[in-house]
């Protein structure tokens, strides 16, 4: 009469699993899969937006996604995969677990850590198993700053560069029985050094005695090494786990506050050799007759289109005359390196802007001719009307150079 039909347990109601007994992994697998699919979909939307400008429009990715997600210094777009962000946040959460005095941290330390190391037995937790792999990293990359000494283990914590149990090579079976705090080894603001240390390592006792103690009572601090304030942030955690190795100078010069990102994006793809020229389309398996539409003479390659084409050559000659300087056009990356080191920052910025804009202008002219059947004149395209103030600045800079 009510339209209900008999069912069986387990089942899902309003997206939540309904079951009898202790929860099992299979009961929450649907929720975990849904979260993974959401993260994957978000990464897909970001990728689509970068290449097509629309999250729902898929387009060929001409630059590897791993390269796109690298930092500016390496030649990427400084995007961060959500999976990497999640890993770095787990590192940050693990550091907060060991450093914080909040109730949640006290509870988790009491539950997950024993004698200064993670418990080996299985513990049911939704977050601990993600934090546990970062425990040793946090311990090795952090150090205790002595305050009142009540939170710091004299033997097992790192407050001297390395834990004393490591410096003295004390076996773990003995180390876990040493529970003295730093506060226990200080009397009247003077270190109490055990006879064992005096007998075994005199230099170590000198180091301990030379460790400065605070005059006033302050809290102990667990700090991240190599940073002035000692605080670990999500940015620092990400850069630590996914470090970048700087590339040549062009990686910094391409992206500037005074250059529209759309212009820089053209040059960025060009420097990676990933422009949609006939040459690259043929490498992807497209069968087509290649010709440079700007000169209708040579086959279209990135080097030919942006450097050797008469249309491009005229623009580079114009730039040479404007700055009274010959730019090295033997390769795309050499153009930036050929700027005079004697130029001040303003003239260098103007030259960088001009170089980037010339690449963008050549590409836009090429697309107008190929896709819109436009007729482009060399005298009409070097710069658009909105760039007149920039041209005047460049002309002023030319007199300064002269």
HELIX and SHEET records of a PDB file:
HELIX    1   1 UNK A   25  UNK A   28  5                                   4    
HELIX    2   2 UNK A   29  UNK A   52  1                                  24    
HELIX    3   3 UNK A   65  UNK A   68  1                                   4    
HELIX    4   4 UNK A   72  UNK A   74  5                                   3    
HELIX    5   5 UNK A   82  UNK A   99  1                                  18    
HELIX    6   6 UNK A  103  UNK A  112  1                                  10    
HELIX    7   7 UNK A  128  UNK A  131  1                                   4    
HELIX    8   8 UNK A  132  UNK A  134  5                                   3    
HELIX    9   9 UNK A  135  UNK A  141  1                                   7    
HELIX   10  10 UNK A  164  UNK A  167  1                                   4    
HELIX   11  11 UNK A  172  UNK A  175  1                                   4    
HELIX   12  12 UNK A  182  UNK A  185  5                                   4    
HELIX   13  13 UNK A  195  UNK A  200  1                                   6    
HELIX   14  14 UNK A  202  UNK A  210  1                                   9    
HELIX   15  15 UNK A  234  UNK A  241  1                                   8    
HELIX   16  16 UNK A  250  UNK A  253  1                                   4    
HELIX   17  17 UNK A  261  UNK A  271  1                                  11    
HELIX   18  18 UNK A  278  UNK A  283  1                                   6    
HELIX   19  19 UNK A  302  UNK A  303  1                                   2    
HELIX   20  20 UNK A  304  UNK A  308  3                                   5    
HELIX   21  21 UNK A  310  UNK A  323  1                                  14    
HELIX   22  22 UNK A  332  UNK A  337  1                                   6    
HELIX   23  23 UNK A  345  UNK A  372  1                                  28    
HELIX   24  24 UNK A  378  UNK A  381  1                                   4    
HELIX   25  25 UNK A  385  UNK A  387  5                                   3    
HELIX   26  26 UNK A  388  UNK A  401  1                                  14    
SHEET    1   A 2 UNK A  11  UNK A  13  0                                        
SHEET    2   A 2 UNK A  16  UNK A  18 -1                                        
SHEET    1   B 2 UNK A 113  UNK A 114  0                                        
SHEET    2   B 2 UNK A 117  UNK A 118 -1                                        
SHEET    1   C 2 UNK A 142  UNK A 145  0                                        
SHEET    2   C 2 UNK A 221  UNK A 224 -1                                        
SHEET    1   D 2 UNK A 186  UNK A 187  0                                        
SHEET    2   D 2 UNK A 190  UNK A 191 -1                                        
END                                                                             
